[in-house]
Amino acid sequence: MTSAMHDLLNVALSPDATPEDIANTPLPESMRAAVVRADEVDMFDGVDSADKDPRKSLHVDEVDLPPLGPNEVLIAPMASALNFNTVWTSIFEPMSTFGFLKRFAREGELGARHDLPYHIVGSDAAGVVLRTGPGVTRWQPGDRVTVHCNYVDMEGPEGHDDSMIDDRQRIWGFETNFGSMAEVSMVKANQLMPMPTHLTWEEAGSLGLTLATSYRMLVSQNAGGMKQGDTVLIWGATGGLGGFAVQLVRNGGGIPICVVSSPDKVELLNDLGVDTVIDRKAEGYQFWDGDTQRPDEWKRFGKKIREFTGGRDVDMVFEHPGRATFGASVFVTRKGGKIITCASTSGYMHEYDNRYLWMNLKSIVSSHFANYKEAWEANRLVDLGMIHPILTRTYNLDEAAEGAWAMHTNAHTGKLGVLVNARQEGEGVQDTAKREAIIDDLNAWKTLQ
C-alpha cells in the first residue's frame, strides 16, 4: 500500500472526517489489484480443467485507478470474498472473460473503459465510499457499504420489471472490469447497500453474491417463492450457497433436507440444530454409470429423503451442482414442485427423464443472482441478526490465488474471504453491543470448515 492510499484510508475511516474531507484527500496514482492478464489466456491450452491452476494465472499487479463516470462510485474495498466466478475467470473457462469486456466496449464510451489488457476480479465487497460521480445522491464519501454484483444501467424497459432481465445486466468483477480485489474499485451507485453494523469487514464482504443468489432462488417470487412448511432439498449444504440456503429455509419456516459429503459435515449441521442431513458418500449414491444415468439410484435417494419427510417428496430442490445431480433432482421433487437451478459446477449439459417432469407437472426454474430489491432484503436480514455470514477462512490479497485454488479443488466449505485494505481480521465493527447479543449464533455458522 502506498503512503497516499494509507493517508486516504486514515481519513476515510475517521469518525471525525466529513464527506468533504474525504473528497479533498488525494487519490493514489496507482493501486494493487488481483488480475488475470489478456496475454495469458492460452496458458492452459490442452490442460484438463481439474489441473488448471489459478495460482499460475491470478496475479497481484500495480495498475491504474478505475475511472469515475455518471452514477458511479469509487470505493475502497476493505474486504472481498472468493466465488466460483473468480475461479472460472482465472482458468479461462468456459471462456475467457476478456470476451465480456470487449463486448462491453462495443456499447459505447463508458463500456470501452473496461476493455483493458488486465481484468480485476472480485464480485463481493465491504468497504468505504471515496468518491461519487455525477447523479449520485444517496451515498457520500465515508459511507460504509456492502456491494452486490448486479451491474445494470436500467435503460432497457425489461429491467424495470426485474433488473436481472435487463439485456445489459452484468455481474460486476466477472462480466465487468474493476472488481473488488483492488485497493480502489468502481461500482454503480445502485450496487451499494448499508454495511450491517455488527459485522467485521471480512464478514460483511463475504455476503453479497451467494446470499442474494440463495435469497432469490428460495424466497423471491421471481424463483422459488418458498412458503412455511415447504421441504427443500439442498445440495452442498455446507458450502457458500448451501449454507445460506439452510439458514433461509429455516428462517422462513421451511424444512431443509441437506446433502453433504462427509460425516464431519453431518456433525457440523447437527451441531447447528439441523438433523435432516444425508451423507451422500456414506450412502454410496451413484447417479451415473459412465454416460448412463441410473434411475434405480434416484429411487434409492428418494426413499432416503422420505425417511425425513414422513413419506412426502420434497417441494423444492436447491440445484447448483448440475449434470451430476440434475436427473435425481427432477425425480425426487413432488408433483407440482420446483427445481431451482442457478449453476452447473459439475457440468452444464444436464440430462433428466422428462416423463417425471411433464407427467407430474413439475417446473424447472432458472435463477441468476438477484435484483436490487432482493439483494437489499437479504442484506437487511443480516443486519437484523436473522441470517449470519458463513465465513470459514480469510486470505490476504497476496494469497487470493491460493484461495481460488482451494475453491477450485473443493478443499473448502462456507465462504472464503480476502482482506484487501483491512490490515487484519476483526476490524470494522460499528455496533459492539449488537454483535455481543448474537455472538453465539454468529460464531456457530463459522464452524462449517
Secondary structure, DSSP 8 states (H G I E B T S, - for coil): --HHHHHHHHHHT-TT--HHHHHTS---S-EEEEEEEGGGTTTTTT--GGG--HHHH-EEEEE------TTEEEEEEEEEE--HHHHHHHHT-SS-THHHHHHHHTT-HHHHTT--SEEE--S-EEEEEEEE-TT--S--TT-EEEE--EE----SGGGGT-GGGSTT-EETTTTSSS-SSBSSEEEEGGGEEE--TTS-HHHHTTSHHHHHHHHHHHTSTTTT---TT-EEEEETTTBHHHHHHHHHHHHTT-EEEEEESSHHHHHHHHHTT---EEEHHHHT---EETTEE-HHHHHHHHHHHHHHHTS--EEEEEE-S-TTTHHHHHHHEEEEEEEEE---TT-S-----HHHHHTTT-EEEE--S--HHHHHHHHHHHHTTSS---EEEEEEGGGHHHHHHHHHTT---BEEEEESS-SSTT---S-HHHHHHTHHHHHHTT---
